[in-house]
Amino acid sequence: MSLPCPGSVDQKGVPPCGPPVRVFDPPTGWLGPFVSSLTPDHGPATGGTSVIISGRNFSGASAVMFGANPATAFTVVDDNTIAAISPPA
């Protein structure tokens, strides 16, 4: 099984009873964006969930992706926080 790129997460409308979102530690020396947590870490497949993305190196972000789907909207709050609206799965 191949792992996603560092900083990416797999969050595709996971039902409340589904598995948690997978988050991977960055490689040593990684300087790019890195996601450490999502709150909440699941939501309905219809999208529309407000999600707080925590991590680092978010300044200048030009897109937020939930799998292959772009966030409906997002705001870079600061270098460590993004507020996004999940898209439909």
C-alpha positions, -999 to 999 in steps of 0.1 A, spaced: 0 0 0 14 34 -9 12 62 16 -1 97 7 23 126 3 34 142 36 10 168 47 -20 151 30 -48 134 48 -76 110 36 -109 125 46 -137 115 22 -170 116 40 -161 90 66 -193 81 85 -193 87 123 -188 50 129 -160 47 103 -123 46 108 -103 77 120 -85 99 95 -50 87 88 -23 112 95 14 105 89 45 120 105 66 141 80 100 128 70 129 142 89 137 177 76 103 182 59 97 219 54 65 219 34 29 220 48 21 193 73 -13 184 87 -13 171 123 -50 170 130 -85 176 117 -114 187 139 -138 170 134 -121 141 117 -152 128 99 -184 141 84 -212 133 61 -206 123 24 -228 153 15 -200 177 26 -206 211 43 -187 202 75 -167 230 90 -132 216 96 -103 231 115 -70 218 101 -41 221 124 -4 216 115 24 238 103 36 258 73 2 268 60 10 304 52 5 310 15 -18 280 10 -36 283 -24 -58 252 -21 -72 227 4 -80 192 -9 -101 165 7 -88 135 -12 -92 146 -49 -119 172 -41 -112 208 -33 -126 224 -2 -158 243 -8 -141 273 9 -111 278 32 -94 305 52 -57 304 63 -61 316 99 -24 315 106 7 294 98 -7 266 120 -44 267 113 -68 265 83 -106 267 85 -122 248 56 -156 235 45 -156 199 33 -169 192 -2 -193 164 -12 -175 131 -15 
